[in-house]
Amino acid sequence: MAGGGAVVATLERILLASGFSLHLSLRADRSGEERRHAEVLESVLELVDAFPRNPSGPLEYPILATVFAR
């Protein structure tokens, strides 16, 4: 994660100012499950990236309240 060190440093300063401390440790991923989840998330984000970002205008569907009121 780019810039993650700055985020951790900021979080640490906030915690220190409120009377807490921050201790981080790294651990090895033994199961490989986190890596698989990360790959799935990456695939989902790539799919989302393929969709248009700008709405094409208002939807041309009736308001449900008026449909059910009939």
C-alpha positions in Angstrom: 0.0 0.0 0.0 1.6 3.2 -1.1 1.8 5.9 1.6 0.8 3.4 4.3 3.7 4.5 6.5 2.3 8.0 6.6 -1.1 6.6 7.6 0.4 4.5 10.4 2.5 7.5 11.6 -0.6 9.7 11.7 -2.6 7.0 13.5 0.2 6.6 16.0 0.3 10.4 16.7 -3.5 10.4 17.3 -3.3 7.4 19.6 -0.4 8.9 21.6 -2.2 12.2 22.0 -5.2 10.3 23.5 -3.1 8.3 25.9 -2.7 5.1 23.9 0.2 3.4 22.2 0.5 1.5 19.0 2.4 -1.7 18.6 2.5 -3.4 15.1 3.9 -6.7 14.2 4.1 -8.6 10.9 3.2 -12.3 10.6 3.5 -14.7 7.8 0.4 -15.8 5.9 0.5 -19.5 6.6 -2.8 -20.5 4.9 -2.6 -18.5 1.7 -6.3 -17.7 2.2 -5.6 -13.9 2.6 -3.7 -14.0 -0.7 -6.7 -15.7 -2.5 -9.1 -13.1 -1.0 -6.8 -10.3 -2.2 -6.8 -11.8 -5.7 -10.6 -12.0 -5.7 -10.8 -8.4 -4.5 -8.4 -7.3 -7.2 -10.5 -9.1 -9.8 -13.7 -7.5 -8.6 -12.1 -4.0 -8.6 -10.9 -4.6 -12.2 -14.5 -5.5 -13.1 -15.9 -2.4 -11.5 -13.3 -0.4 -13.4 -14.8 -1.6 -16.6 -18.2 -0.1 -15.9 -18.9 3.5 -17.1 -18.3 6.1 -14.4 -20.6 8.9 -15.6 -24.3 8.4 -15.2 -26.1 8.6 -18.6 -29.0 10.6 -17.1 -32.1 9.9 -15.1 -33.6 6.5 -15.3 -36.8 6.1 -17.4 -38.6 3.9 -14.9 -41.8 4.8 -13.0 -41.6 5.5 -9.3 -42.5 2.3 -7.4 -44.9 4.1 -5.1 -47.1 5.2 -8.0 -47.0 1.8 -9.5 -48.2 0.1 -6.3 -50.8 2.8 -5.6 -52.9 1.8 -8.6 
